[in-house]
């Protein structure tokens, strides 16, 4: 099986610059007999190259970009979203506008990494600095961010559940198409943002990712397709690239929530005012 339902649209990237969607296409009958791509050998890790955010496609709708009046400068400014995109539903644009106002008024903007929170999908592809590792087996692929060992689990060659319970990383099913790992994710809760511009979504979010090696295996490319009919007027696409790093086994790291400074990162970790003993 491919992990795509016959009632879902089959989305395929023609290249890193284009994709097309055939509504109602049936699952692919048989997968390529070519060896599956190897993302894990030699304790290889993969570090995000597009640290500013997901890369936009050459044409068509893409991810949220910076407000032209408030351009994003790494390590100098905070991200202020352009809420004028015609692809945004009114409720989403209004939520982002309010978030922009809060940040411009001095509030520290939320990001999953700074708050030690799960990023969801495709937010997982925005974790920077520390490498991502893959663990591949015939029945499951694990995608692990080493910064705090956040794990995505991809069940291979199975269909989606009929009604998966919404969760931080949803239900991901995958299969190989030649040199590409295709990951189809649904069942995502609405507690995450799609990016560091704080773009919201609903539980109807559906994400398809296509991972493949390029540049003689030195770069891992992830082509991303996003659909949420309650948040966007049309699906949009983006991409992320990772450079290969050889650093040995994955280090153990802990991202510890700060219980004392809830105003800065907005963690709001509950604390007991009185001992219960």
Secondary structure, DSSP 8 states (H G I E B T S, - for coil): --S--TTS-EEEEEETTEEEEETT----SS---S----S-GGGEEEEES-TTS-EE-SSS--S--B-GGG---TTTS---B----TTB-HHHHHHHHHHHHHHHTT-----TTTTT----TTGGGG--SS-EEEEE-SSEEEEEETTTTEEEEEEES----SS---BSS-EEEEEEETTEEEEEEE-B-SSS-SSTT-----TT-EEEEEEEEETTTTEEEEEEEEE-TTTBSS-EEEEEEEEEEE-SS---------SS-HHHH-------SS---
